[in-house]
Structures are given as structure tokens and as C-alpha cells.
Amino acid sequence: MINFSHVTKKFGDYAAVADLSLTVEPQAAVALWGPNGAGKTTVIKCLLGLLKYKGSIAVNDFDVQKQGRQARGQIGYVPQAQSFYNDMGTLELTRYFGQLKRAPAQQPAELLEQVGLAEHLDKKVGALSGGMKQRLAVALALLGDPPVIVMDEPTSNLDAGARDALLQLLANVKAAGKTIVFTSHRLEEIETLADRVLVMDRGQVRLTCTAAELPKRLGWRSQVKLRVPAASLDTALTVLQDDGFTVRRNGVGVIVDVAHGDKARPIHALSAADICVVDFVHLSDVEAE
């Protein structure tokens, strides 16, 4: 479906992408993970034919640099930053792009219903919320039914509620059989959408793993706060320390460092010592240095 072969992109002497080779099978979802400057967005821009590069990229056997129009016709793109005609209505804008993509006449309205915008067809695009605009961007990407969806940080700048709603929408897009390539630095996106993760740093792929393996491969740890009865606080500290946890007292509770995905283990340790956990709060995820 998508094949990168020894792709290198330099800006002066700096290699934003260095000798990247990658195959994305049909209906697979591949995430590019890494910090800012890792090369993720540069990979996406090369795939879209927006940058010249050394090596080759093919989408459904169409060479991106030699057969750009045909290659781009296979791709629906959801950018990180949206730029719409804000004075157009939602349906009007979708129909406009549908004509450019030669989509069936009924598809714009159908897609807007699919992404949850059926009640906003006449609303000006500029009046849509950030989450609605991201949903609109997904609808535009799906016009013409391209087999590949490419996304650059699809839930960035959204609040938690809008992010959860968009992730559910994108999970439905994945379930419909689209091939997906996306960049992310949010673990919830990776866990929801990705079959395979490429961890990038300084333009190179440092490791490849499944979404479930990512936290462990990165050495991630979590912090949780457990609230226990005041009379049991000192005992809880001792029990957890004796069980090998790094733990500290915090007000009416204790803060415990645990391996990512192992948040329940300190609760089980306290339960075994007949200490009741009154409340549990997940504070943060931390990547190992």
C-alpha cells in the first residue's frame, strides 16, 4: 500500500529524515511517535509530495515524486492546523471540496452526518468549535473514499471531551478498513488507533513496536495517588516500601511510582495488608530518561 525506500530529507546539513525505509500494509494503522523535531511531520510532508527528498515513496504503486497527482488521489489528509473558508457554510464548503475531488454528489451530506455535523450544515465554518472543525477536516479527508488517511497530530489543541469524541470517530474510520499513517505524541491516540508504532528521534527510527508495547519499550512509569484512612497512613507507607515501591506521603494519601500499566499493584498490596484505599488518582505518565 505505502512503501518508503531509503528516504532522506535534509535542510542544509541537517537530516530531518535519515534513510527511512518502511512498508505500510493495506488496512494497517502506523503511528510516528517522537518529540518535536524528531522528523515526524517531515515524513508526512514527503509522503504528501510537499517536499523533495532522496529515495522513493510509493502509494498503491504510484511514485510520489514522479506520479504526484495519482499518488495524492489515494490519500485523504487531516492536517494539524486547519485553514478553512470561514465565511462558507459547513455543507457548502464540503460540497466545494467534493467537486474538486469528484466525489459523488450525495457524499458531502452523508459524511457530515457520519462525523456528527448533520445539525450544523448551514452554520458558518468560522462559528464551529475546535472539535467540530477537526470533525469537518476528517469529513473532507474522506471525500472521494481514498484508501489512505494521513494525519498530523489529529487531536492537538482540543480539550479532553473533544479529543475523546474525535478519537472515537477516527476509530470508526480505522474499523471501516482505511490504511492510516499519523503522527502523535499522545499515548491515548496510539492505543486507540495504531497497530504499529515507529519511535523517531533526530530523523531516524529508533525502534518499532506494537501500541501495547510502547510504554514498556520507552521505560515509561506512572505516578498514582492513593488516599487511605489517616490512621493507616504510616502503615501504608511501610507496606508499600517493603513491597519495593518508591512512595512518599502527600496530605491524606501516598504518591506511588509504578510501572506503566501496573497501576493496580499498590492497591492489591495494601488490600493484602487489610488497608482500605478510599480513592485512587492517576497523576501522570513519565518517560524514562
C-alpha positions, -999 to +999 in steps of 0.1 A: +000+000+000+027+025+011+064+020+007+092+042+018+126+032+004+158+049+018+141+083+021+163+111+033+154+148+036+180+174+045+177+210+053+212+222+046+235+198+066+207+188+089+190+155+081+153+158+092+147+123+079+177+099+075+175+068+053+139+058+062+126+025+049+091+015+058+062-006+044+026+000+055+003-028+046-033-023+034-057-015+063-029-011+088-025+019+111+010+031+117+019+058+141+051+080+141+060+088+177+086+112+190+094+146+204+092+178+185+120+178+159+121+140+156+112+142+119+075+130+121+060+159+102+087+159+076+079+123+069+042+133+064+052+162+041+074+139+020+045+114+017+022+142+005+047+153-021+052+187-004+089+183+000+116+170-024+137+142-010+162+114-019+149+079-021+114+069-031+079+068-017+051+049-035+014+048-027-005+020-043+025+017-067+023+054-077+056+072-072+050+103-051+076+124-069+070+111-104+032+105-103+022+130-078-014+136-088-022+098-089-004+093-055-022+122-039-055+108-052-050+078-030-047+100+002-071+119+024-052+144+047-061+157+081-035+185+089-026+196+124-036+232+118-069+238+099-073+265+073-109+268+060-130+294+042-147+306+074-175+325+057-188+294+039-214+271+054-204+237+065-222+218+038-213+244+012-176+240+020-178+202+019-197+203-014-170+226-028-142+202-019-163+173-030-165+188-065-127+192-065-123+156-056-151+145-080-169+128-051-205+116-056-230+144-052-246+129-021-213+121-003-208+155+014-240+154+033-235+117+041-200+123+055-212+153+076-238+131+092-212+104+097-189+128+116-217+142+137-222+175+120-257+169+105-272+196+127-247+222+116-250+221+078-258+257+074-236+270+102-206+292+090-174+272+093-159+301+114-186+296+140-177+259+146-159+248+177-124+234+175-136+199+179-163+204+151-136+218+128-115+187+133-145+166+125-151+186+094-114+180+085-120+143+088-151+145+065-131+164+039-103+138+041-128+111+034-143+127+003-138+105-027-133+075-005-094+074-006-079+042+007-052+060+028-058+086+055-028+106+067-030+127+099-006+151+116-013+153+154-050+149+148-062+158+184-037+186+191-052+218+206-085+200+216-099+198+251-104+164+267-140+160+256-135+169+220-104+147+219-123+117+231-151+123+206-126+127+177-107+095+187-139+075+186-146+089+152-112+080+140-115+045+155-146+041+133-126+053+103-100+026+110-126-001+115-140+008+081-107-005+066-087+026+058-049+025+058-038+051+083-005+069+089-004+095+116+020+114+139+014+117+176+028+123+210-003+113+229-005+078+242-043+076+241-041+082+203-015+054+199-035+030+220-068+037+202-056+038+166-021+023+160-013-013+151+024-004+149+045+024+163+077+038+149+096+058+175+116+085+158+144+107+171+166+131+151+153+118+118+158+081+124+136+053+135+150+041+168+126+012+174+094-003+161+068-020+184+031-025+189+010+001+206+007-021+237+045-025+239+053+012+236+052+023+273+074-006+284+098-002+255+102+035+264+106+027+301+075+047+310+064+049+346+032+063+362+025+082+393-007+074+413-021+089+445-038+066+469-059+080+497-062+058+528-076+064+563-054+087+584-048+060+610-034+037+583-012+062+566+021+053+583+014+016+579+006+020+542+039+037+536+058+008+553+038-018+534+045-002+500+081+005+507+086-031+518+070-042+486+096-023+466+077+008+456+090+043+456+065+061+477+060+094+496+034+108+519+012+136+504-015+150+527-041+123+534-026+099+509+005+085+494+021+090+459+035+059+444+057+054+413+047+023+393+055+007+360+031+020+333+001-004+331+007-017+366-013+009+385-034-016+404-004-034+421-001-010+450-038-013+457-035-050+458-005-047+482-025-025+506-056-047+503-035-077+513-024-058+544-061-050+552-057-013+544-086+003+526-079+025+496-105+053+498-096+070+465-073+065+435-060+092+412-037+087+382-014+118+383+010+114+353+030+093+329+067+098+328+091+086+302+124+073+315+155+094+307 
